[in-house]
Amino acid sequence: MSTAAVKIYNLRQVINLLVSSIGTAIILSGCSANGFHSSTDKWKTYKNPRYGFEFTYPSHWTAIKSDNNDGVTIVSPENPDTEIRAWASREMPELQNQQTNTQIDNNFETIQGISGVLTVQTDQKISSMQLTITHKQVQYHWQAHTNHQDFPTHYPLFSYIAKEYKIQRSETETRKKTNHLMTNDRINEQQGTETW
């Protein structure tokens, strides 16, 4: 292959990457979970008995539970390529040490106050949103994906469901969180501010 042909090929790769990145930025900037109205939809809640996580999903979607009770796949009736998957697994101690070197900082918090890593991936065929939470030696995974062209429509739904993801907490954790919130409320009352 000649040098000119290699340069043209590399230029095409750069242009494709730029177009894809700009398109993704436009899609994500125009999509907000704030524009999603959950009160107009009917919801079901999937509760995992083995690992104690739960999340809501549209009531007309179909839930397919795994045989070993570690997760579920929930499929849209309108498009079988649009689905949500959730599962969990115990972390193995020898893998925990390896993962600390490559760990990504938490960038997302559920309404329950649990932090995790949320990523969005887009390509020309499938786009997805993935949430990973590590809590008490259990790794929780939640993933939603759909066709790339449908992603802007589904982004608010996916974002809302990720925000609603919950993990059962022990009684001690619940008491600590409640005490922390009550302390914050007292501080805000003394300062004359409100909590939202």
N, C-alpha and C positions, 0 to 999 in steps of 0.2 A: 504494500500500500504506500502510495507516495506521501511525502510530508504534507502537501496541500490537502490531500484527502483526509489525513489524520486530523489536521487542524479544523477542517469543516465538520468532521464527526464530533470532535471535542466541543466545538462551538454549539452544535446542535444539542449536545448533552447539557451544556450550561444554560442555553435558552430554555430547554424543557424543564430544567430544575427551577429556573427563575419563574417561569409561567406557572408551574405547579405550586411553588411557594407563595406567590402573589395570590393565586386563586384560592389557596387554602386560607390565607390571611383574610381575604375578603369574605369568604364563607363564614369563618369563625367570628369575625368582628360583627357581622350582620346577624348572627345567631346568639340569642341570649336566653338563658333559662328564665329570666324575668318576664319574657313575653309569653311564657307557657302558662296556661290556666288549668291547673289540676282539678279545680272544683267542678269543672264541666264534664269531666270524665268519670266513669265508674272504675273502681280499682279492686284488685285482689292483692293479697299479701302472701308471698312465698316465705315460709319459715323452714329453715333447715334444722332438723332435729339432731343431727350428729354434731355440727359445729356451732349452732346457735346464731346464725346470721339470718337476716330477713330484709326484704325490700318489696316495694309495691310494684305492680305492673298493670297495664290495661286489662280489664276483666274479660275482654273478648279474645285475648291472646291465649295460646295453648301452652301449658306447662308440661314438660317431659322430664320426669325425675330420673336421676341416675340410679343404676342398680345398687350401688354401694352407699347411697345416701350422702355422698360428699358434695352433690351439687344438682343443678337443674339447667335445662335449656328451655327458653320461652320463645315461641315463634309467633310472628304476626300472621294473621289469617289472610291479609291482603298481599303479602309478599314473603314467601318462605326464606328469602335471602336476608330478611330483616329479623334479627334475633338477639336475645340477651342470654348470656351464659354466666353462671355464677357457681363457684366451687371453692373449697378450702382444703388445706392439707397441713399436717403438722410439719414444722421445720425440723430438719435433721441437724443435730448439733455440729457435725463436721462441715455442713454447708453454710451454717450461720457465720462461721469464721471467714469463709471464702467470700461471702456476700458483703461483708462490712467494707471491703476495699472498693467495691463497685456500686455501693448503695446510692440511690438518687434521693435528694432531700425531699421531704414531704412538701407537697404543693397544694393540697386539697384537704378540706375538713367537712365531714358530714354534719347534718343538723344535730346529731348526737354528740358531736364534739370529738370524733375520732379522726385522726389525721392519716393520710395515705398519699400515694402517688397517683395522679391522674394524667394519662397521656391520651392524645388524639393523633391518630395516624390516618392519612389519606393517600390514596393512590388512584389510578385511573379506573379501577374496578370496584374495590371495596374500601370503605372508610369505617373506622372504628374508634370507640372510646373505651379506655381500659382503666380500671381502678384497682390498685393493689394496696392492701392494708396488712401490716404485720402487727399482731396483738397477742401477747402471751404465748409465744412460740407457735402460733398458728398463722399461716399466710392465707389471707382471704383474697379471692380474685373475682372481679365482676367485669364483664366485657359486653359491649353492645356494638353490633355492626350492621351495616346495610350497604346497598349499592351506592357508589360514589355520588351519583346524581340525586339520590334521595336523602343524602346525609344532611343537607341544610334544613330539610323539613323535620327530620328526626332528632337533630341535635338538641333542641329544647327539651324534648321528651327524655332522651338519654341523660341529659344533664340533671334534670329533675329527679329521675330515679336514682342516679348515683348519689345525689345529695341526701336522699331518703334512706340510704343503706344503713342498717343498724346491726350491731353485734350485742348479744346478751352480755350484760355485765354482771359481775359478782355483786353480792349485797354490799360488800365493803367499798367497791368502786363506785357504786351508785350513791352511797352515803357521802363519800368524799366529794363527788361531783355536785351533789345537792348542797353540801356545806359551802363549797367554793362559790356556787351561784348565789347562795343566800348572803355570803360575805360581800360579794360584788354588789348586790342589791343594796345592802346597808351602806356601803361606801358611796354609792351613787345617790342614795337618799340624803346623806350628810352633805354631799357636794351639790345637791339640788339638780342632778341630772337623772334622766330616765334610761332604762335599758330597753333595747328593742330586740 
